[in-house]
Amino acid sequence: MAETPSSMLPLGTRAPDFTLPDAVSGRSVSLADFAGKRALLVMFLCNHCPFVKHVRSQLAALGREYGEKGAGIVAISSNDAVNYPQDGPVKMKEEAKAAGYTFPYLYDESQAVARAYHAACTPDFFLFGADRALVYRGQLDDSRPGNGVPVTGKDLRAALDAALAGKPPLPNQRPSIGCNIKWKPGKEPEYAR
């Protein structure tokens, strides 16, 4: 299982705009739909990645808990569904229901949104404050498939708590580790090489 780290986009970066279809509802979801939220979590996921499978129940729990606390939460799959059909919209809808995701699960067919966020792996997490400046990018927690560390979401939960309270970004942010985003042939961005 190959491990790819997050690109660690600079803190303070403004949330790139997006409008993408939700694989579950079929409706378009955009950055503007989260206006007024004190925090916005953008997660890059996919269905088949063992790193995402390892944390999926924690992601579902985190989505329910922090959605109720007023955070905007959205997941995006940017994998090439031609070569990885298990990551296409039909399977995304099935996965969202099976995992219990309460947040939109958007499909980035062009991969333009992944490029804009400098997403490199699945899972990859980007947390923005009320002003949509990046306050956290990094790991969910220290757990990885096979390392025996319980999945708690402690790092991302601490970042969400700080963002919702309007506190400054947490120090010592560690990159997420996961499968590389499955770029379309010849379309891998420079930062992901």
Secondary structure, DSSP 8 states (H G I E B T S, - for coil): ---EE-----TT-B----EEEBTTT--EEEGGGGTT-S-EEEEE--SS-HHHHHHHHHHHHHHHHHHHTT-EEEEEE-S-TTT-GGGSHHHHHHHHHHHT--S-EEE-TT-HHHHHHT--EESEEEEE-TT-BEEEEE-S-S--TTS------HHHHHHHHHHHTT----SS----EEEE----TT---GGG-
